Amino acid sequence: MKKFIFPCIIAVFVIAVFSYTYIQKTHTFTLKESETIIKSEQIQPLLGTVKVSGDADTDVVFTDIKTGKKYTVGYITSGTSEKIKLKRGNWYTVTGRGNLTISPVNVRIE
């Protein structure tokens, strides 16, 4: 019986890593730079904490669609990332400059 515990623990760990990687990959959204300097998109946090990175120096502002309350990731620089805690299940409009990569989130397609 003891022989099977260690392989089972390894298998569970490997499955957890693959699951986490799959969720991160499928729920990562890149808000591409457009002709306008500031652009926006509606997102919904998948887990409550959202990671934001970008290729330009910018503030990133998340605005709750229902309440209008704003949450700001203060000034990120090119190549850096920051995390912000947002309420899971709520929809937010995200605005910023450059190409912003946000994960893990659902994106509202209209």
C-alpha positions, 0 to 999 in steps of 0.5 A, spaced: 500 500 500 505 504 501 508 503 494 502 507 491 502 513 495 508 516 493 506 515 485 499 517 487 501 524 490 506 525 484 500 524 479 495 529 483 501 534 483 502 533 475 495 534 474 494 540 478 500 543 474 497 542 468 490 544 470 493 551 472 497 552 466 491 550 462 486 555 465 492 560 465 493 559 457 485 559 456 483 565 460 489 570 458 486 576 454 491 581 451 488 588 449 491 590 443 494 597 442 489 600 437 489 607 434 486 610 440 491 611 445 486 609 451 482 603 449 477 598 454 474 591 454 469 588 459 472 582 463 470 578 469 475 575 474 476 568 474 479 567 481 478 574 484 486 576 483 488 578 476 495 579 473 496 585 469 502 586 464 504 591 459 509 593 454 508 600 455 508 605 461 501 606 464 496 606 469 491 600 468 484 602 471 478 597 472 471 600 473 466 595 476 460 596 471 454 595 476 457 600 481 462 605 477 467 603 483 474 604 480 480 600 482 487 602 479 493 598 478 498 604 479 503 605 473 506 599 470 512 599 466 514 595 460 515 588 461 513 588 469 506 585 472 502 587 477 496 583 481 490 586 483 484 583 487 477 584 484 470 581 486 469 574 482 463 574 478 463 582 477 464 585 470 469 590 469 471 595 464 479 595 463 483 601 460 490 602 459 495 604 454 499 599 450 498 592 449 495 589 456 495 582 458 490 580 463 489 573 466 485 569 468 479 572 466 473 571 462 472 576 456 465 579 454 464 579 447 458 583 444 
